[in-house]
Each structure stands twice: as C-alpha cells, then as structure tokens.
Amino acid sequence: MNSHKALNNVKAARARRVAAVLRSAKHPRLAVFRSNRGMYAQVIDDTKSKTLVAAVSSEIKTKGKKTDTAAAVGELIAKKALAAGIAEVVFDRRSYRYHGRVKALADGARKGGLKF
C-alpha cells in the first residue's frame, strides 16, 4: 500500500471520529485550522451556519515559537467568545492530531475561560 494512501486513510478515520462527536453537540464548535505559517480558530453556530467569532495568529503581535503563538490564539478566541456570551464550545480539530499546536490552542482557550 502506498504510504500516502495509508496516511489519508488514518486522517479520514480520525476526521470521522471527530465528526461523530460534533453531530450530537448542542453547543457552538471551536473549529481549528493549522497551516505551515499560522493558526486559525473560529467559533461557529452550525444551526445558523454562521461564524460567531474568529481569531488568527496574525493578530498576535509577539513573535516566537509556533506553539506559543497557537496558545495565544487560543486565549484570544476565548476572550472574544466570552465577550460574545459564549462560555461552552465543542472542540473541532478536524483530522489533526491532538498534539503540538492544536493542543496548545486548546489549552490556551481553556486558560482563557472557555469550557469544552
């Protein structure tokens, strides 16, 4: 089996597991996108298909490690969500492993006051 196919199968299975939890959620979801350069987070209301708040790593002024920036994005999204009256969300990591920058963002959001 081709290694790319194997990796895609693992990522697809992980995405299906995460999506199964999200389908039964009653709270807005905190969706995360990770690129090579930055981290993006947005709180989405799926019943209205509307983004409620969003945060991007380019909003963070301090430069440092990518994991430190991701944690700062998590704290920023938590601050914006709490200001909008959102205290509890469901974490949507898509096909990303809960490791590194994704984990740092989640920990930063918890530190900022969001509940998962």
NUBA-839428 format. One record per residue (C-alpha): residue number from 1; residue in three letters; x, y, z. Coordinates in nm, 2 decimals, decimal comma. Each point is the difference from the previous one (the first is absolute). Layout:
% NUBA-839428
NODE num residuo      X      Y      Z
NODE NUM     Ala      X      Y      Z
...
END
This chain:
% NUBA-839428
NODE num residuo      X      Y      Z
NODE   1     Met   0,00   0,00   0,00
NODE   2     Asn   0,12   0,35  -0,08
NODE   3     Ser   0,11   0,20   0,31
NODE   4     His  -0,21   0,30  -0,12
NODE   5     Lys  -0,31  -0,22  -0,02
NODE   6     Ala   0,06  -0,14   0,34
NODE   7     Leu   0,05   0,35   0,15
NODE   8     Asn  -0,32   0,12  -0,17
NODE   9     Asn  -0,19  -0,30   0,14
NODE  10     Val   0,12   0,08   0,35
NODE  11     Lys  -0,09   0,37  -0,03
NODE  12     Ala  -0,34  -0,08  -0,15
NODE  13     Ala  -0,08  -0,25   0,29
NODE  14     Arg   0,10   0,26   0,25
NODE  15     Ala  -0,21   0,27  -0,17
NODE  16     Arg  -0,30  -0,24   0,01
NODE  17     Arg   0,05  -0,06   0,38
NODE  18     Val   0,01   0,37   0,07
NODE  19     Ala  -0,30   0,07  -0,22
NODE  20     Ala  -0,21  -0,27   0,18
NODE  21     Val   0,05   0,20   0,33
NODE  22     Leu  -0,08   0,33  -0,17
NODE  23     Arg  -0,33  -0,12  -0,15
NODE  24     Ser  -0,15  -0,06   0,34
NODE  25     Ala   0,13   0,33   0,15
NODE  26     Lys  -0,24   0,26   0,13
NODE  27     His   0,26   0,28   0,03
NODE  28     Pro   0,18   0,21  -0,26
NODE  29     Arg   0,32  -0,16  -0,13
NODE  30     Leu   0,35   0,13   0,02
NODE  31     Ala   0,15  -0,09  -0,34
NODE  32     Val   0,37   0,00  -0,04
NODE  33     Phe   0,21   0,03  -0,32
NODE  34     Arg   0,37  -0,04   0,01
NODE  35     Ser   0,23   0,11  -0,29
NODE  36     Asn   0,37   0,01  -0,02
NODE  37     Arg   0,00   0,37   0,07
NODE  38     Gly  -0,29   0,05   0,24
NODE  39     Met  -0,28  -0,11   0,21
NODE  40     Tyr  -0,37   0,09  -0,05
NODE  41     Ala  -0,28  -0,06   0,24
NODE  42     Gln  -0,37   0,09  -0,03
NODE  43     Val  -0,31  -0,07   0,20
NODE  44     Ile  -0,28  -0,11  -0,23
NODE  45     Asp  -0,37  -0,04   0,07
NODE  46     Asp  -0,10  -0,29  -0,23
NODE  47     Thr  -0,37   0,05   0,05
NODE  48     Lys   0,03   0,34  -0,18
NODE  49     Ser   0,31  -0,09  -0,20
NODE  50     Lys   0,16   0,32   0,13
NODE  51     Thr   0,34   0,09   0,14
NODE  52     Leu  -0,04   0,17   0,34
NODE  53     Val   0,36   0,09   0,08
NODE  54     Ala   0,34  -0,06  -0,16
NODE  55     Ala   0,37   0,04   0,08
NODE  56     Val   0,31  -0,03  -0,21
NODE  57     Ser   0,36  -0,03   0,09
NODE  58     Ser   0,08   0,32  -0,20
NODE  59     Glu  -0,20   0,19   0,27
NODE  60     Ile   0,27  -0,10   0,26
NODE  61     Lys   0,27   0,26   0,01
NODE  62     Thr   0,27  -0,20   0,18
NODE  63     Lys   0,22  -0,23  -0,20
NODE  64     Gly   0,13  -0,33   0,13
NODE  65     Lys  -0,05  -0,37  -0,03
NODE  66     Lys  -0,30  -0,12  -0,19
NODE  67     Thr  -0,14  -0,17   0,30
NODE  68     Asp   0,02   0,32   0,21
NODE  69     Thr  -0,18   0,19  -0,28
NODE  70     Ala  -0,27  -0,28  -0,01
NODE  71     Ala  -0,05   0,03   0,37
NODE  72     Ala  -0,04   0,38  -0,03
NODE  73     Val  -0,26  -0,06  -0,28
NODE  74     Gly  -0,19  -0,23   0,24
NODE  75     Glu   0,00   0,27   0,27
NODE  76     Leu  -0,11   0,26  -0,26
NODE  77     Ile  -0,29  -0,21  -0,13
NODE  78     Ala  -0,11  -0,07   0,36
NODE  79     Lys   0,00   0,37   0,08
NODE  80     Lys  -0,21   0,08  -0,31
NODE  81     Ala  -0,24  -0,29   0,06
NODE  82     Leu  -0,06   0,10   0,36
NODE  83     Ala  -0,06   0,36  -0,11
NODE  84     Ala  -0,26  -0,13  -0,24
NODE  85     Gly  -0,17  -0,20   0,27
NODE  86     Ile   0,13  -0,34  -0,09
NODE  87     Ala   0,14  -0,20   0,29
NODE  88     Glu  -0,01  -0,36  -0,12
NODE  89     Val   0,10  -0,15  -0,33
NODE  90     Val   0,08  -0,33  -0,17
NODE  91     Phe   0,36  -0,03  -0,12
NODE  92     Asp   0,02  -0,08  -0,38
NODE  93     Arg   0,36  -0,10  -0,08
NODE  94     Arg  -0,10  -0,16  -0,34
NODE  95     Ser   0,26  -0,25  -0,10
NODE  96     Tyr   0,28   0,15   0,20
NODE  97     Arg   0,15  -0,20   0,29
NODE  98     Tyr  -0,05   0,15   0,34
NODE  99     His   0,36   0,08   0,03
NODE 100     Gly   0,24   0,30  -0,03
NODE 101     Arg  -0,16   0,32  -0,13
NODE 102     Val  -0,36  -0,14   0,01
NODE 103     Lys   0,04  -0,10   0,36
NODE 104     Ala   0,16   0,33   0,09
NODE 105     Leu  -0,29   0,19  -0,16
NODE 106     Ala  -0,25  -0,21   0,20
NODE 107     Asp   0,19   0,05   0,32
NODE 108     Gly   0,02   0,37  -0,06
NODE 109     Ala  -0,38   0,01  -0,06
NODE 110     Arg  -0,05  -0,18   0,33
NODE 111     Lys   0,23   0,23   0,18
NODE 112     Gly  -0,19   0,30  -0,15
NODE 113     Gly  -0,32  -0,14   0,15
NODE 114     Leu  -0,17  -0,21  -0,27
NODE 115     Lys  -0,15  -0,33   0,11
NODE 116     Phe   0,01  -0,31  -0,24
END
